[in-house]
Structures are given as structure tokens and as C-alpha cells.
Amino acid sequence: MRTMSHPLYAAAITLALFGPTELATAQAPAPATTRSYVQVIRLKPDMVTEWMDLQKNEVIPAQKKAGVTSRVTLATAVGNSFEYILITPFASWASMDGEAPLTRALGAAGAAALNAKLRKCIMTQTSFLTSRQDDLSLPADALVWRTTVRRALPGKMQEYLAFYKAEVLPAMQKAKADGKIAGFVLATRGVGALSREFTSSTLYNKFADLDGPNPLAAVVGQDAATAIGARSDLLTTTAQTYVRRRVADLSF
């Protein structure tokens, strides 16, 4: 951003235009986020085992060799059958200017051969970017992810995030401290997804934990949880809820 040549003159103009309160708000740092690249893959039913073997024995070693620092693989347990979610870090758009990880690790010919084997297993595939809201999340390497996809009403995304921080986050933090959940993640979706779409994922260490009460209701009581849900519905619409299982040997 360009500034006036004299710093004192520039500061005086800024204060005259905005005032000290507005200036402090304008200069407040944006909340930290962790951006990821997400692939949603639906496999041919008779090719699931072959795809998993390729991931374990060829794709993951190549990704590690290429410098991919982490990967989460989720298998859909309740939702779309034969669906897998791959989540890897996305540092910047500049990272897409170079060679893809498989090409860096295996060379062009090796990557092409591996991709050909993978394509035989895949029915459909899509991808999008997502930004985990770090100040609203407590991530964990948990077995079970219960994920609700929601969409903020026009102009309501920031209002929803503020509402979540004030009313939902403290209850979820207590639910984790009490051992009712393993963690939770709130993430907004970007390029490749619908505008204003985001996900809230409650993480559990085992499927049996899903038989317990809603963690929000368990902490604040059913009446208060119902009221919080009603306020959420004024800001968002609910698309769908999935239950997924983290695949340990396809994650690192």
C-alpha cells in the first residue's frame, strides 16, 4: 500500500478520516487461518482395495518425498458410499506454478503412470480450498468426524463467526475439557465450493461417543442449546451432515 512521503502528515490525515477507535479496528489483524486443499473422491466399488493399496504403497511415499508435510484421509461412513476425502496443506497459489508433488518425486513419466492407475479406480473427483478458522477450532487426530455443511445467508458470514465465537466456542471448549468430544474444527470453503459455504466438524475418539447427548446440550442444557440453534438458523442454512472415519494408514 502506498503512503504519503511524510509519516507524520500521513498519520494526521489517517486520524482525521477515521478517528482513534476506527483506526484501531481497521488495523486489527485478521484471525489466523490454516488453508488446505481438499479432494473429494468417489471410487468404483470394485476398485476400493486397489486404490487404497496404491495410496499406501505409491502415492504417500511419493508425497512425503516431494515434501508434503501432512495429509488427512477420511472415509465416509454415513453419507456417500465409497467416498474418500483427502486434505493436504495449501501454502499459496505460487505452489501451483511448479511441478505437482508426484512429478517432483517420480518424474513426469512415473507420475503419469501412477495417475493412470489411480484414474482407473475413480468414479468422480472434485476439489476445493478450505480455511480452518484457527481461533475457533481445536483440531485433533481423532477417529470420527461428524461434519455439517452449512451456508451463511448473504452478508451474514462475519456475523455468524462472531456468534460462534461468543456462544458456541466456549461450550465446545468445555465439552472437550470434560472429555465429551476430542475436538472440533470450523472451516470456511473457498475456490471450488459454493460461496459462503463452511463446515463445522465435531471430532470423537470412537463411534460409541455419538450415542451420547449432543455436546452443546450436554454443556449448556437442552433449552439453551435449542436457543443457540435457533439463532444459528437465522444466519445460515444447513445443507447436509456426514459421519466420516479417519484412515490412519492413509494419513500422516
Solvent accessible surface area in square Angstrom, and as a share of the most:
residue,aa,sasa,rsa
1,M,223,1.00
2,R,234,0.85
3,T,104,0.61
4,M,104,0.46
5,S,121,0.78
6,H,100,0.44
7,P,102,0.64
8,L,134,0.67
9,Y,113,0.43
10,A,20,0.16
11,A,49,0.38
12,A,57,0.44
13,I,73,0.37
14,T,42,0.24
15,L,86,0.43
16,A,86,0.66
17,L,132,0.66
18,F,102,0.42
19,G,17,0.16
20,P,107,0.67
21,T,102,0.59
22,E,97,0.43
23,L,34,0.17
24,A,65,0.51
25,T,100,0.58
26,A,75,0.58
27,Q,127,0.57
28,A,62,0.48
29,P,124,0.78
30,A,87,0.68
31,P,86,0.54
32,A,66,0.51
33,T,67,0.39
34,T,52,0.30
35,R,86,0.31
36,S,16,0.11
37,Y,68,0.26
38,V,8,0.04
39,Q,39,0.17
40,V,28,0.16
41,I,5,0.03
42,R,83,0.30
43,L,0,0.00
44,K,79,0.34
45,P,76,0.48
46,D,123,0.64
47,M,35,0.15
48,V,27,0.15
49,T,99,0.58
50,E,71,0.32
51,W,1,0.00
52,M,47,0.21
53,D,65,0.33
54,L,15,0.08
55,Q,6,0.02
56,K,90,0.38
57,N,97,0.50
58,E,64,0.29
59,V,7,0.04
60,I,14,0.07
61,P,65,0.41
62,A,3,0.03
63,Q,24,0.11
64,K,111,0.47
65,K,152,0.64
66,A,17,0.13
67,G,49,0.47
68,V,25,0.14
69,T,113,0.66
70,S,44,0.28
71,R,1,0.00
72,V,34,0.20
73,T,0,0.00
74,L,4,0.02
75,A,8,0.06
76,T,19,0.11
77,A,57,0.44
78,V,97,0.55
79,G,44,0.42
80,N,51,0.26
81,S,63,0.40
82,F,92,0.38
83,E,6,0.03
84,Y,17,0.06
85,I,9,0.05
86,L,9,0.04
87,I,35,0.18
88,T,20,0.11
89,P,63,0.40
90,F,17,0.07
91,A,93,0.72
92,S,41,0.26
93,W,130,0.46
94,A,69,0.53
95,S,62,0.40
96,M,117,0.52
97,D,127,0.66
98,G,55,0.53
99,E,102,0.46
100,A,59,0.46
101,P,48,0.30
102,L,24,0.12
103,T,32,0.18
104,R,116,0.42
105,A,10,0.08
106,L,77,0.38
107,G,34,0.32
108,A,75,0.58
109,A,84,0.65
110,G,29,0.28
111,A,4,0.03
112,A,58,0.45
113,A,59,0.45
114,L,4,0.02
115,N,53,0.27
116,A,43,0.33
117,K,73,0.31
118,L,18,0.09
119,R,153,0.56
120,K,113,0.48
121,C,0,0.00
122,I,32,0.16
123,M,100,0.44
124,T,76,0.44
125,Q,91,0.40
126,T,77,0.45
127,S,40,0.26
128,F,21,0.09
129,L,13,0.06
130,T,18,0.10
131,S,25,0.16
132,R,70,0.25
133,Q,16,0.07
134,D,45,0.23
135,D,61,0.32
136,L,6,0.03
137,S,9,0.06
138,L,59,0.29
139,P,70,0.44
140,A,34,0.26
141,D,122,0.63
142,A,2,0.02
143,L,69,0.34
144,V,0,0.00
145,W,31,0.11
146,R,102,0.37
147,T,8,0.04
148,T,17,0.10
149,V,10,0.05
150,R,30,0.11
151,R,76,0.28
152,A,0,0.00
153,L,61,0.30
154,P,97,0.61
155,G,79,0.76
156,K,70,0.30
157,M,33,0.15
158,Q,135,0.60
159,E,89,0.40
160,Y,9,0.03
161,L,22,0.11
162,A,61,0.47
163,F,21,0.09
164,Y,12,0.04
165,K,107,0.46
166,A,73,0.57
167,E,56,0.25
168,V,16,0.09
169,L,15,0.08
170,P,66,0.42
171,A,5,0.04
172,M,15,0.07
173,Q,83,0.37
174,K,106,0.45
175,A,0,0.00
176,K,74,0.31
177,A,87,0.68
178,D,70,0.36
179,G,62,0.59
180,K,82,0.35
181,I,9,0.05
182,A,10,0.08
183,G,0,0.00
184,F,3,0.01
185,V,16,0.09
186,L,0,0.00
187,A,8,0.06
188,T,24,0.14
189,R,55,0.20
190,G,35,0.34
191,V,101,0.58
192,G,58,0.55
193,A,30,0.23
194,L,106,0.53
195,S,68,0.44
196,R,79,0.29
197,E,16,0.07
198,F,0,0.00
199,T,14,0.08
200,S,28,0.18
201,S,7,0.05
202,T,21,0.12
203,L,0,0.00
204,Y,12,0.04
205,N,102,0.52
206,K,108,0.46
207,F,79,0.33
208,A,60,0.47
209,D,44,0.23
210,L,57,0.29
211,D,130,0.68
212,G,40,0.38
213,P,101,0.64
214,N,89,0.46
215,P,16,0.10
216,L,25,0.12
217,A,14,0.11
218,A,37,0.29
219,V,37,0.21
220,V,59,0.34
221,G,32,0.31
222,Q,118,0.52
223,D,126,0.66
224,A,41,0.32
225,A,11,0.09
226,T,82,0.48
227,A,40,0.31
228,I,14,0.07
229,G,32,0.31
230,A,55,0.43
231,R,100,0.36
232,S,12,0.08
233,D,90,0.46
234,L,129,0.64
235,L,17,0.08
236,T,3,0.02
237,T,71,0.41
238,T,78,0.45
239,A,70,0.55
240,Q,88,0.39
241,T,52,0.30
242,Y,27,0.10
243,V,19,0.11
244,R,22,0.08
245,R,92,0.33
246,R,42,0.15
247,V,6,0.04
248,A,74,0.57
249,D,78,0.41
250,L,0,0.00
251,S,14,0.09
252,F,60,0.25
